[in-house]
Amino acid sequence: MNEVIVTGGAGFVGSHLVDSLVKEGIKITVIDNFSNGVMENIKQHEEKIKIIKFDIVNRDWSILDDINPDTIFHLATHPRSFSLQDPIRDAEVNVQGTLNVLEYAKEKKSKVVYTSNSGICGDPQFLPVNEEHPVDCKTPYDANKLVGEYYSKIYYKIHGVYVVIFRLATVYGERQRVNEKLGWRPLIPTFVEKLETGQTPLIQWDGEQTRDLIYVKDVVDCLILGAKSKDHGGEMFLLSTNKETSVNSAFDTVSKITGKKIQPQYATKLPGDLRRMVLSYEKAKKAFGYSPKIDLTEGVTRYVNWYRDHKKHL
Ligand SMILES: NC(=O)c1ccc[n+]([C@@H]2O[C@H](COP(=O)([O-])OP(=O)(O)OC[C@H]3O[C@@H](n4cnc5c(N)ncnc54)[C@H](O)[C@@H]3O)[C@@H](O)[C@H]2O)c1
């Protein structure tokens, strides 16, 4: 891997990926429309990388003619939380945008690493969920991400574009921010923000719903392993920890690490919320030697430290 494009590189996962790729000395172009990403996430690399403000929905990609990426990490996305309010925009970004990425990759003969979402499986029929689990999309976002997976496989089969697909579990870590405008309230940042600002945290449902919480650097390591692989074109992998954590238990961890004790308030279940989720990473382990390294206590500690350093600008 010598030259890459990271779509959505100013976002949460994308910016951590950029950190790791910069360390490897790889030539990087970030394309992002900054709808959810922020320059602050990547400005420390400004001298070393190219940053282009660009909407992947745009049909004209000539702005990227001079770039010759061997790999495209496609992370740009319209957020799940907003997809019910604006399903058309969701389809534009997550389907048409993904097709534009694949078309560009075909022309440039680049590999593609596509980040999809494990929520596509809906309420699990068995646990841990594996790659064979049937799908049951609950939101336009899930449906559009799944269409992106199908297109990725088609471009591999018909056009020979080497695409590796990763369905991510629930990712958390530094730079993940609550974005009220986009209705984006990720679990760990929401709890940290509420507790650190002395507000009552809200738990929707009884808090016994579970998630597979994966630290962002573990995700990034595996995306890079996927990009360096040669024998897994057109395949899909779950990217997870195989650990089931209830929302109540995640709250307790945040409460312990922040040292703030406020009783959460419980409210009605969010539409489409899943009762249980835990995912096997066996397939990624066999293919790439992947296994997660950072546990929840360590990951949340890193998040809280980051939050305290950055809270004035959040
Ligand atoms: N964070 C998670 O828990 C999670 C879980 C499952 C899957 N994923 C997937 O991982 C990837 C990264 O997610 P994230 O959490 O970093 O999200 P994010 O919102 O932080 O990053 C996405 C980036 O894409 C940019 N973007 C949005 N629309 C765009 C467009 N039309 N053109 C160009 N850029 C655009 C945003 O500005 C943002 O910087 C996504 O594909 C997402 O579906 C994330």
The ligand as an SDF file (V2000), in Angstrom:
LIG
                    3D

 44 48  0  0  0  0  0  0  0  0999 V2000
  -19.2370    4.3120   14.4910 N   0  0  0  0  0  0  0  0  0  0  0  0
  -19.8600    3.1470   14.5000 C   0  0  0  0  0  0  0  0  0  0  0  0
  -20.2730    2.6530   15.5590 O   0  0  0  0  0  0  0  0  0  0  0  0
  -20.0710    2.3820   13.2120 C   0  0  0  0  0  0  0  0  0  0  0  0
  -20.7580    1.1690   13.2740 C   0  0  0  0  0  0  0  0  0  0  0  0
  -20.9810    0.4670   12.0990 C   0  0  0  0  0  0  0  0  0  0  0  0
  -20.4890    0.9520   10.8970 C   0  0  0  0  0  0  0  0  0  0  0  0
  -19.8280    2.1320   10.8610 N   0  0  0  0  0  0  0  0  0  0  0  0
  -19.3470    2.6150    9.5540 C   0  0  0  0  0  0  0  0  0  0  0  0
  -18.0380    3.1410    9.6790 O   0  0  0  0  0  0  0  0  0  0  0  0
  -17.8650    4.2430    8.7780 C   0  0  0  0  0  0  0  0  0  0  0  0
  -17.3530    5.4540    9.5340 C   0  0  0  0  0  0  0  0  0  0  0  0
  -18.3080    5.8170   10.5220 O   0  0  0  0  0  0  0  0  0  0  0  0
  -18.0230    6.9550   11.5900 P   0  0  0  0  0  0  0  0  0  0  0  0
  -18.6020    6.5110   12.8550 O   0  0  0  0  0  0  0  0  0  0  0  0
  -16.6090    7.3750   11.5140 O   0  0  0  0  0  0  0  0  0  0  0  0
  -18.9570    8.1030   11.0160 O   0  0  0  0  0  0  0  0  0  0  0  0
  -18.6710    9.6750   10.8810 P   0  0  0  0  0  0  0  0  0  0  0  0
  -19.9900   10.3180   10.6200 O   0  0  0  0  0  0  0  0  0  0  0  0
  -17.8570   10.1800   12.0110 O   0  0  0  0  0  0  0  0  0  0  0  0
  -17.7830    9.7320    9.5700 O   0  0  0  0  0  0  0  0  0  0  0  0
  -18.3450    9.7530    8.2960 C   0  0  0  0  0  0  0  0  0  0  0  0
  -17.7020   10.8830    7.5310 C   0  0  0  0  0  0  0  0  0  0  0  0
  -18.2900   10.9300    6.2290 O   0  0  0  0  0  0  0  0  0  0  0  0
  -18.4670   12.3030    5.8740 C   0  0  0  0  0  0  0  0  0  0  0  0
  -19.5300   12.3620    4.8610 N   0  0  0  0  0  0  0  0  0  0  0  0
  -20.8650   12.1840    5.0540 C   0  0  0  0  0  0  0  0  0  0  0  0
  -21.5080   12.3140    3.8900 N   0  0  0  0  0  0  0  0  0  0  0  0
  -20.5680   12.5770    2.9440 C   0  0  0  0  0  0  0  0  0  0  0  0
  -20.6240   12.8220    1.5640 C   0  0  0  0  0  0  0  0  0  0  0  0
  -21.7860   12.8550    0.9020 N   0  0  0  0  0  0  0  0  0  0  0  0
  -19.4580   13.0580    0.9000 N   0  0  0  0  0  0  0  0  0  0  0  0
  -18.2610   13.0590    1.5630 C   0  0  0  0  0  0  0  0  0  0  0  0
  -18.1630   12.8390    2.8790 N   0  0  0  0  0  0  0  0  0  0  0  0
  -19.2950   12.6080    3.5550 C   0  0  0  0  0  0  0  0  0  0  0  0
  -18.8340   12.9940    7.1780 C   0  0  0  0  0  0  0  0  0  0  0  0
  -18.5820   14.3870    7.1580 O   0  0  0  0  0  0  0  0  0  0  0  0
  -17.9170   12.2640    8.1580 C   0  0  0  0  0  0  0  0  0  0  0  0
  -16.6700   12.9070    8.2670 O   0  0  0  0  0  0  0  0  0  0  0  0
  -19.2250    4.4620    8.1210 C   0  0  0  0  0  0  0  0  0  0  0  0
  -19.2350    3.8770    6.8580 O   0  0  0  0  0  0  0  0  0  0  0  0
  -20.1960    3.7540    9.0350 C   0  0  0  0  0  0  0  0  0  0  0  0
  -21.3140    3.2650    8.3320 O   0  0  0  0  0  0  0  0  0  0  0  0
  -19.6110    2.8640   11.9890 C   0  0  0  0  0  0  0  0  0  0  0  0
  1  2  1  0
  2  3  2  0
  2  4  1  0
  4  5  1  0
  4 44  2  0
  5  6  2  0
  6  7  1  0
  7  8  2  0
  8  9  1  0
  8 44  1  0
  9 10  1  0
  9 42  1  0
 10 11  1  0
 11 12  1  0
 11 40  1  0
 12 13  1  0
 13 14  1  0
 14 15  2  0
 14 16  1  0
 14 17  1  0
 17 18  1  0
 18 19  2  0
 18 20  1  0
 18 21  1  0
 21 22  1  0
 22 23  1  0
 23 24  1  0
 23 38  1  0
 24 25  1  0
 25 26  1  0
 25 36  1  0
 26 27  1  0
 26 35  1  0
 27 28  2  0
 28 29  1  0
 29 30  1  0
 29 35  2  0
 30 31  1  0
 30 32  2  0
 32 33  1  0
 33 34  2  0
 34 35  1  0
 36 37  1  0
 36 38  1  0
 38 39  1  0
 40 41  1  0
 40 42  1  0
 42 43  1  0
M  CHG  2   8   1  16  -1
M  END
$$$$
